Amino acid sequence: MNDKMIIAETRRLILRRYKEEDLPDLFEYLSDPEVVEYEPHKPLTFDEAKENLEWRIGTDEMIAVELKSSHKMIGNVYMGKRDFDALEIGYVFNRSFWGQGYAFESCQALIQQAFSAGCHRIYAECDPRNTRSWRLLEALGFQREAHFRKNVYFWKDETGKALWKDTYVYAKLN
């Protein structure tokens, strides 16, 4: 793997750009209904995962998380540039690897890297029902700044009515 692919390394993980060979691993977790429960999309088909991978390869904002021990790609962290030198962080991991500290380890490395590079603020938005997500943010030192009530929707019911959701906003300052 060339050095331009690698963004950061931790004791157990390689954080890197996506590559074509990631398709089976990407499909494995993005097709899992439990993994994508709070995402703005339904579980992906293989063809949708292939199309999604092409987008991931073409953006700097999606970072693949690979296990050093097996070279399996187990999830991703999202770091999107926003106004005023801020970044938005997000993460999605293969359910088989939940509860092992991989999301914490990968996010912590990217947060430290971003703050070292001069980032002022990193924030995240999550569904209040996604306890695993906001507990991770709190463990990373983020503070809850807002609870927006019924401010977004991803889906509509069978009559076309929006299914509104709440949002927590968390942030961490440099």
Residue frames as qw, qx, qy, qz and C-alpha x, y, z in Angstrom:
[[0.000, 0.892, 0.453, 0.000, 0.00, 0.00, 0.00],
 [0.438, 0.439, -0.050, 0.783, 1.51, 3.35, -0.94],
 [0.273, -0.240, -0.477, 0.800, 1.96, 6.11, 1.63],
 [0.220, -0.099, -0.168, -0.956, -0.61, 8.37, -0.05],
 [0.559, -0.346, -0.665, -0.355, -3.28, 5.81, 0.84],
 [0.547, -0.381, -0.623, 0.408, -2.51, 5.87, 4.58],
 [0.153, -0.814, -0.106, -0.551, -3.95, 8.71, 6.64],
 [0.346, -0.643, 0.512, -0.453, -3.04, 7.47, 10.11],
 [0.683, 0.018, -0.729, 0.049, -2.04, 4.35, 11.99],
 [0.582, -0.609, 0.295, -0.451, -2.82, 3.22, 15.51],
 [0.359, -0.408, 0.832, -0.113, -1.63, 0.21, 17.45],
 [0.538, 0.164, 0.823, -0.079, -4.28, -2.03, 15.84],
 [0.508, 0.716, 0.458, -0.136, -5.57, -0.09, 12.84],
 [0.322, -0.033, 0.407, 0.854, -4.64, 1.44, 9.51],
 [0.290, 0.758, 0.380, -0.445, -6.79, 4.45, 8.53],
 [0.312, -0.176, 0.608, 0.708, -6.60, 4.85, 4.78],
 [0.448, 0.316, -0.256, -0.796, -8.26, 5.77, 1.53],
 [0.827, 0.191, 0.441, -0.291, -10.70, 3.30, 0.00],
 [0.041, 0.408, -0.777, -0.478, -9.67, 0.92, -2.79],
 [0.657, 0.105, -0.478, -0.574, -11.52, -1.39, -5.20],
 [0.466, 0.054, -0.874, 0.129, -10.66, -4.47, -3.12],
 [0.147, -0.026, 0.609, -0.779, -12.79, -3.11, -0.24],
 [0.533, -0.106, -0.383, -0.747, -16.06, -4.02, -1.95],
 [0.619, -0.247, -0.743, -0.063, -16.77, -7.32, -0.13],
 [0.344, -0.229, -0.602, 0.683, -16.02, -5.78, 3.28],
 [0.177, 0.026, 0.030, -0.983, -18.00, -2.61, 2.51],
 [0.576, -0.181, -0.541, -0.586, -21.00, -4.63, 1.33],
 [0.500, -0.194, -0.804, 0.255, -20.77, -6.82, 4.44],
 [0.168, -0.336, -0.557, 0.741, -21.48, -3.92, 6.80],
 [0.236, 0.165, -0.076, -0.955, -23.57, -1.57, 4.64],
 [0.505, -0.140, -0.682, -0.510, -26.01, -4.39, 3.83],
 [0.329, -0.243, -0.823, 0.394, -26.63, -5.07, 7.54],
 [0.241, -0.738, -0.426, -0.464, -29.95, -3.52, 8.68],
 [0.606, -0.702, -0.264, 0.265, -28.70, -3.11, 12.25],
 [0.553, -0.162, 0.096, 0.812, -25.55, -1.27, 11.11],
 [0.105, 0.253, 0.336, 0.901, -27.43, 1.23, 8.92],
 [0.171, -0.652, -0.727, 0.132, -30.41, 1.67, 11.26],
 [0.149, -0.821, -0.222, 0.505, -29.55, 5.35, 11.91],
 [0.310, -0.191, 0.474, 0.802, -28.06, 6.11, 8.49],
 [0.427, 0.492, 0.069, -0.755, -29.93, 8.06, 5.79],
 [0.532, 0.316, -0.629, -0.471, -30.13, 4.97, 3.59],
 [0.941, -0.124, 0.108, -0.297, -31.53, 1.46, 3.71],
 [0.691, -0.325, 0.592, 0.258, -29.27, -1.62, 3.65],
 [0.307, 0.647, -0.449, -0.534, -27.39, -1.59, 0.36],
 [0.955, 0.262, 0.134, -0.044, -27.54, -4.24, -2.34],
 [0.752, -0.185, 0.320, 0.546, -24.25, -5.46, -3.79],
 [0.440, 0.561, 0.343, 0.612, -24.64, -3.17, -6.83],
 [0.182, -0.945, -0.115, -0.247, -25.45, -0.19, -4.59],
 [0.684, -0.638, 0.182, 0.302, -22.39, -0.95, -2.46],
 [0.690, 0.148, 0.343, 0.619, -20.26, -1.06, -5.61],
 [0.182, 0.787, 0.256, 0.531, -21.58, 2.36, -6.67],
 [0.463, -0.885, -0.019, -0.049, -21.07, 3.68, -3.13],
 [0.784, -0.330, 0.207, 0.483, -17.47, 2.41, -3.13],
 [0.517, 0.480, 0.264, 0.658, -16.73, 4.40, -6.30],
 [0.144, -0.908, -0.105, -0.380, -17.92, 7.55, -4.50],
 [0.703, -0.689, 0.095, 0.145, -15.78, 6.68, -1.45],
 [0.771, 0.024, 0.225, 0.595, -12.70, 6.17, -3.61],
 [0.336, 0.608, 0.251, 0.674, -13.26, 9.62, -5.14],
 [0.284, -0.880, -0.065, -0.376, -13.59, 11.59, -1.90],
 [0.345, 0.389, -0.611, 0.596, -11.11, 12.54, 0.81],
 [0.461, -0.436, 0.248, -0.733, -13.86, 12.62, 3.44],
 [0.948, -0.179, -0.025, -0.261, -14.44, 8.87, 3.81],
 [0.043, 0.634, -0.755, 0.159, -11.67, 7.00, 5.61],
 [0.876, -0.039, -0.455, -0.154, -11.51, 3.20, 5.61],
 [0.457, -0.625, 0.559, -0.296, -10.57, 1.49, 8.87],
 [0.820, 0.261, -0.505, -0.063, -8.52, -1.67, 8.38],
 [0.817, -0.543, 0.196, -0.005, -7.31, -4.16, 10.97],
 [0.092, 0.745, -0.655, -0.089, -3.53, -4.49, 10.93],
 [0.522, -0.267, 0.802, -0.113, -3.74, -8.13, 12.01],
 [0.602, 0.294, 0.741, 0.045, -5.92, -9.42, 9.15],
 [0.072, -0.132, 0.418, 0.896, -6.10, -6.49, 6.69],
 [0.014, 0.599, 0.785, 0.156, -9.90, -6.70, 6.85],
 [0.068, -0.276, -0.041, -0.958, -11.66, -3.36, 6.33],
 [0.200, -0.375, -0.853, 0.301, -14.06, -3.18, 9.31],
 [0.012, -0.839, -0.491, 0.233, -15.70, 0.21, 8.93],
 [0.397, 0.507, 0.144, 0.751, -15.18, 3.85, 8.20],
 [0.214, -0.634, -0.319, 0.671, -14.81, 7.25, 9.75],
 [0.313, 0.762, 0.371, 0.429, -16.13, 10.32, 7.97],
 [0.351, -0.544, -0.118, 0.753, -14.29, 13.65, 8.33],
 [0.348, 0.701, 0.465, 0.414, -15.99, 16.37, 6.31],
 [0.289, -0.017, -0.086, 0.953, -14.72, 19.94, 6.02],
 [0.058, -0.816, -0.575, -0.025, -17.21, 22.57, 7.16],
 [0.117, 0.865, 0.029, 0.487, -17.22, 26.36, 7.57],
 [0.319, -0.851, 0.268, -0.319, -14.94, 28.17, 10.01],
 [0.239, 0.512, -0.802, 0.192, -12.17, 25.54, 10.11],
 [0.672, -0.179, 0.548, -0.465, -14.56, 22.96, 11.54],
 [0.275, 0.164, -0.902, -0.289, -14.86, 19.28, 10.68],
 [0.804, -0.146, 0.112, -0.565, -17.84, 16.98, 10.96],
 [0.013, 0.322, -0.946, 0.032, -17.08, 13.46, 12.13],
 [0.854, -0.009, 0.061, -0.516, -19.13, 10.32, 11.68],
 [0.060, -0.382, 0.922, 0.013, -18.50, 6.58, 11.78],
 [0.897, 0.063, -0.033, -0.436, -20.01, 3.29, 10.72],
 [0.079, -0.484, 0.871, -0.030, -18.54, -0.09, 11.68],
 [0.601, 0.005, -0.759, -0.251, -19.19, -3.72, 10.87],
 [0.712, -0.522, 0.030, -0.468, -21.37, -5.11, 13.67],
 [0.937, -0.054, -0.291, 0.188, -18.97, -8.05, 14.16],
 [0.564, 0.210, -0.306, 0.738, -16.41, -5.54, 15.44],
 [0.323, -0.750, -0.069, -0.573, -18.61, -3.45, 17.76],
 [0.734, -0.661, 0.020, -0.154, -17.62, -3.13, 21.40],
 [0.895, -0.053, -0.026, 0.442, -13.90, -3.67, 20.85],
 [0.335, -0.757, 0.034, 0.561, -12.76, -0.04, 20.90],
 [0.548, 0.188, 0.481, 0.658, -12.03, 0.25, 17.18],
 [0.106, 0.845, 0.366, 0.374, -14.32, 3.24, 16.62],
 [0.425, -0.889, 0.001, 0.171, -12.82, 5.02, 19.65],
 [0.666, -0.344, 0.356, 0.558, -9.26, 4.25, 18.55],
 [0.461, 0.389, 0.480, 0.637, -9.76, 5.38, 14.95],
 [0.036, -0.912, -0.306, -0.270, -11.72, 8.53, 15.85],
 [0.534, -0.785, 0.050, 0.310, -9.22, 9.50, 18.54],
 [0.622, -0.126, 0.386, 0.669, -6.33, 9.27, 16.06],
 [0.290, 0.573, 0.466, 0.609, -8.14, 11.38, 13.46],
 [0.252, -0.933, -0.248, -0.068, -9.24, 13.97, 16.02],
 [0.589, -0.621, 0.166, 0.490, -5.68, 14.38, 17.31],
 [0.530, 0.130, 0.467, 0.696, -4.40, 14.68, 13.74],
 [0.112, 0.773, 0.446, 0.436, -7.05, 17.29, 12.83],
 [0.367, -0.919, -0.107, 0.102, -6.38, 19.41, 15.91],
 [0.633, -0.399, 0.287, 0.598, -2.62, 19.22, 15.29],
 [0.406, 0.316, 0.504, 0.694, -3.25, 20.51, 11.76],
 [0.017, -0.008, -0.057, 0.998, -5.11, 23.57, 13.12],
 [0.320, -0.498, -0.687, -0.422, -8.75, 22.48, 13.08],
 [0.181, -0.349, 0.316, -0.864, -10.74, 24.64, 15.51],
 [0.618, -0.032, 0.460, -0.637, -13.85, 22.50, 16.09],
 [0.227, 0.021, -0.925, -0.305, -15.04, 18.98, 15.36],
 [0.554, 0.007, 0.372, -0.745, -18.71, 18.19, 15.66],
 [0.085, -0.073, -0.966, -0.232, -21.05, 15.26, 15.13],
 [0.600, -0.063, 0.040, -0.796, -24.77, 14.79, 14.79],
 [0.174, 0.009, -0.984, -0.032, -26.56, 11.63, 15.86],
 [0.579, -0.432, -0.477, -0.501, -29.98, 10.22, 16.59],
 [0.375, -0.530, 0.487, -0.584, -30.71, 10.40, 20.35],
 [0.946, -0.113, 0.115, -0.281, -31.86, 6.77, 20.18],
 [0.810, 0.402, -0.353, 0.239, -28.37, 5.76, 18.96],
 [0.632, -0.765, 0.122, -0.018, -26.97, 5.38, 22.46],
 [0.863, -0.084, 0.183, 0.463, -23.77, 3.66, 21.24],
 [0.473, 0.607, 0.140, 0.623, -22.96, 6.68, 19.07],
 [0.146, -0.872, 0.058, -0.463, -23.44, 9.46, 21.59],
 [0.792, -0.589, 0.133, 0.094, -21.71, 7.46, 24.32],
 [0.794, 0.161, 0.139, 0.569, -18.72, 7.10, 22.00],
 [0.219, 0.756, 0.054, 0.614, -18.71, 10.86, 21.41],
 [0.500, -0.825, 0.086, -0.250, -18.81, 11.51, 25.15],
 [0.892, -0.306, 0.148, 0.299, -15.97, 9.02, 25.71],
 [0.642, 0.382, 0.142, 0.650, -13.97, 10.96, 23.10],
 [0.307, -0.336, -0.239, 0.858, -14.48, 14.17, 25.09],
 [0.057, -0.386, -0.449, -0.804, -17.26, 15.72, 23.01],
 [0.122, 0.264, 0.578, -0.762, -19.94, 17.78, 24.73],
 [0.156, 0.605, 0.753, 0.205, -23.60, 17.79, 23.81],
 [0.088, -0.103, 0.015, 0.991, -24.45, 21.25, 22.52],
 [0.483, 0.094, -0.108, -0.864, -27.96, 20.77, 21.22],
 [0.293, 0.245, 0.922, -0.059, -31.00, 18.55, 21.04],
 [0.315, 0.141, -0.321, -0.882, -32.95, 19.49, 17.94],
 [0.498, 0.234, 0.742, -0.382, -36.49, 18.19, 18.01],
 [0.616, 0.524, 0.588, 0.014, -37.91, 16.64, 14.85],
 [0.037, 0.791, -0.233, -0.565, -35.52, 18.58, 12.61],
 [0.168, 0.422, -0.754, -0.476, -34.74, 15.95, 9.94],
 [0.851, 0.126, 0.415, -0.297, -36.33, 13.05, 8.14],
 [0.110, -0.373, 0.816, 0.428, -34.89, 10.37, 5.88],
 [0.007, 0.206, 0.949, 0.238, -38.07, 8.42, 5.23],
 [0.480, -0.061, -0.028, -0.875, -41.76, 8.87, 4.61],
 [0.500, 0.077, 0.799, -0.325, -44.60, 6.56, 5.63],
 [0.335, 0.286, 0.837, 0.324, -46.91, 4.81, 3.18],
 [0.188, 0.853, 0.479, -0.088, -49.08, 7.96, 2.90],
 [0.484, 0.614, 0.053, 0.621, -46.08, 10.17, 2.04],
 [0.378, -0.906, -0.001, -0.188, -45.91, 11.82, 5.45],
 [0.354, 0.626, -0.565, 0.404, -42.38, 12.63, 6.69],
 [0.831, -0.428, -0.329, 0.138, -41.07, 10.52, 9.59],
 [0.043, 0.871, -0.268, 0.409, -39.34, 13.25, 11.56],
 [0.830, -0.170, -0.374, 0.377, -36.39, 12.50, 13.84],
 [0.356, -0.926, 0.092, 0.081, -34.56, 14.34, 16.60],
 [0.715, 0.472, -0.271, 0.438, -30.84, 15.12, 16.44],
 [0.603, -0.721, 0.023, 0.341, -28.16, 15.50, 19.09],
 [0.501, 0.770, -0.214, 0.332, -25.24, 17.77, 18.22],
 [0.776, -0.534, 0.038, 0.334, -21.93, 17.13, 19.93],
 [0.462, 0.818, -0.195, 0.283, -18.69, 19.10, 19.58],
 [0.770, -0.426, -0.003, 0.474, -15.11, 19.20, 20.74],
 [0.201, 0.972, -0.111, 0.048, -12.90, 22.29, 20.56],
 [0.756, 0.315, -0.287, 0.497, -9.17, 22.41, 20.00]]
